[in-house]
């Protein structure tokens, strides 16, 4: 069964152009979100729950299905586990075509690649900053607050919450200093 899914986004707030595409694709049922927000996407869950083996989810473009590449990977895996498929009209993608490398695997590799690129760029930026003498990482707490927190802790008169409220030193930070 062909099942359409659409949600509003900036270029199609009323989903009109998506609806035209889904109707052209002869979708038997269409799930239409009222909101674009990831938190308010109740029809996505309903659509995923109703999928049966052999069903095909038809979308106007990949962005109408997922909010991020990680989200897309999760959805592809879930749909694949149910024995269903995805057809994206704009990207001319149809996962029911078994020839070639599975699309879900390609997306997983793209997510890993994207993560590696971000990580490498972050490391390069940190290295350049350190070479210029810039202190990287979270700013250290003022020593007088740390000393006051340690004294309060050693006195055993204050709870960790009270120490945090009076000094601004978290439990984790306090324990880190106590271990040294």
N, C-alpha and C positions, 0 to 999 in steps of 0.2 A: 504494500500500500504506500502511496506517495503522501507524505505528511509535510506540510509547509510550516515553517517557523519564521516569525519576524518580530522585530522590536524597533521602537523609535530610535533614531540617532540624528545627529545634527543636520545632515543633508536630507533626511526623510522623516521629519518629526511626526507625521501622520501615517506613515507606513504605506502611503498610496502607491509609490513606485514599486515597493516590494510586493504588494498585493497583486499588482498587474503581472509581475514576473511569476509569482507563485500560481496564479490562475492559468497563465500560459502553459505552465508545466503540468497542468491537470491534477493538482493536489486534491486528494479526497477530503482531507481535513486540514485546517490551518489554525495554528496556535499563534495568537497575537498578543504580545506584551503591551501593557498600557504605559509602562515606564521604561526608560533606558537604563536606569540604575541597576547595578548588579544585585543589590540587596532586595529589590522589588521584582525580581524575575520569577514569579510563581508559575507561569505557564511553561517555562523551560523544564522545570521539574515534572510537571504534569505530562508534558510531551515525552520526556525520557522514560517516565514510569509506564506509559502506554505502549512503548515500542515493542514490537514482536519481531521474531526472526524473519528476515527478508524485507522488512519495511525500509523505506528510504526517506531520510529527512532532507527536504529541499529548502535551501536558503538562497536569498538573492546574492549575498556575499558572505564570506567567512566572518567578517566583523559583526554581522547581525546575530551570529551564534555565540561567539566568545568575546570576552573582554581583554584577554591577553593570550600570549602564546602558551603559557602554562595552563590557562583555563581551556584553551583549544585542545591541548594534549589530553587533559582529563576527560573532556567530552568525547573526543575521538575514541579513547580507550573504552569508555562506558558504552558507547554506541556499538563499537566493534564486539565487545563482550556479549551484547544482546543479539548479535548476528544481523544487525541492521547496517545501513549504509548512509553516506552523506552525498548530496549533490549540491555543489555551489555553482550557481549560474554564472556569476561574474568571472570567477576564476576558471570556469570550464572544467570543474573537478567532479569526478564521480568515483567514489571508492568501491562501487560494485563492479567496476571494470578490474578484474583480477590480474591483468597483465602489468608487469613492472613491479617496482618497489612499492610496498604499502605506504600510502600517504601519511598514516599515523607515525611511521618510523621516520619519515622525512622531517615531520614537524618536531619530533623528539630531538633529532639531531640539530635542527635549527635553534631550539631552545637551549641546548647545551652550548652551541656556538655563541649564541647571544650572551649567555652567562659568562663564557670564557672571555669574550671581547670586553664586557663590562669589568670583569675582574682584572684583566691585563691593563686596561686603561687606568683603573684605580691604582694599581701597583705602580705604574709609570708616574702618575701624578704624585703619589706619596714619595716616591724616590726623588723626583725633582724638587719637591717641597723640602725634603730633608737636606738635600744638597745646598739649598738656599738658606738653611739654618732655621726653617720653620718647624716648630714643634707640632707633631702630628698626634692624632688621637684625641680622646676626650680630655678636656682641661682638668688638671689636678685640683683637688679641693684645697683651700687654704690650710696650711699646717696648723694654725691655731684652732680651727674647728676640729681637725682630726685629733689633736692632742686633748681637747676638751671632751670629745666623744670617748676616747680611750679612758680618761679619768672617770667619766660618768659610768662607763661600762664596768671598770674595775671596782667602783664603789658598791656595785650591786644594789643601788638604791633606785635605779631607773630602768624602765622597760626599753626594749629596742625601739619601740614606736616613739617614746618620749625622747630618746637620744636623737632619733632622726628629726623629730619636730624642732628640737632646740638647737641642733648643730647643722642640719642639712646633710648629714652623713648617712648614707643608706646602710642597711645591715650588711650587704655584700661588701661594700667598701670598708666598713669597720672591721669585718672579719679578715679581709685581705691585709689590713695594717696590723692586726693582732698576730697574724701568722709570721710576720717578719721580725 
